[in-house]
Amino acid sequence: MLLSVLLQAATAGIGVTKLGAALGAGLAVIGAGLGIGKIGSSAMEAIARQPEASGDIRMNMIIAAALIEGVALLAVVVCLLVFLI
């Protein structure tokens, strides 16, 4: 499957670099979505187990989600810069 996509890109003149940049941006977004989903799931489970610690758990969840979003945004920007150059 992937080999056929690479061959089509090479014959169409798109170039493997641009195809790699597009795949990299997509993987960064998918990874960030999975990571934030895991953080939210774990935080809800932790709040259900210890409701009195919900403020601390929520604060740590938001900080971790912001860090993941920052890394994902950086990855997408780098991939777009490769794509445009």
Contacts in CASP RR format, 6 or more apart in sequence:
PFRMAT RR
TARGET T0000
AUTHOR 0000-0000-0000
METHOD contacts of the structure
MODEL  1
MLLSVLLQAATAGIGVTKLGAALGAGLAVIGAGLGIGKIGSSAMEAIARQ
PEASGDIRMNMIIAAALIEGVALLAVVVCLLVFLI
5 19 0 8 1.000
6 16 0 8 1.000
6 19 0 8 1.000
9 15 0 8 1.000
9 16 0 8 1.000
9 18 0 8 1.000
9 19 0 8 1.000
10 16 0 8 1.000
17 82 0 8 1.000
18 82 0 8 1.000
18 83 0 8 1.000
20 79 0 8 1.000
20 82 0 8 1.000
21 79 0 8 1.000
21 80 0 8 1.000
21 82 0 8 1.000
21 83 0 8 1.000
22 79 0 8 1.000
22 83 0 8 1.000
24 75 0 8 1.000
24 79 0 8 1.000
25 75 0 8 1.000
25 76 0 8 1.000
25 79 0 8 1.000
25 80 0 8 1.000
25 83 0 8 1.000
26 76 0 8 1.000
26 79 0 8 1.000
28 72 0 8 1.000
28 75 0 8 1.000
28 76 0 8 1.000
28 79 0 8 1.000
29 72 0 8 1.000
29 76 0 8 1.000
31 72 0 8 1.000
32 68 0 8 1.000
32 69 0 8 1.000
32 71 0 8 1.000
32 72 0 8 1.000
33 68 0 8 1.000
33 72 0 8 1.000
35 68 0 8 1.000
36 65 0 8 1.000
36 68 0 8 1.000
36 69 0 8 1.000
39 61 0 8 1.000
39 64 0 8 1.000
39 65 0 8 1.000
39 68 0 8 1.000
40 61 0 8 1.000
40 65 0 8 1.000
43 57 0 8 1.000
43 58 0 8 1.000
43 60 0 8 1.000
43 61 0 8 1.000
46 53 0 8 1.000
46 57 0 8 1.000
47 53 0 8 1.000
47 54 0 8 1.000
47 57 0 8 1.000
47 58 0 8 1.000
50 57 0 8 1.000
END
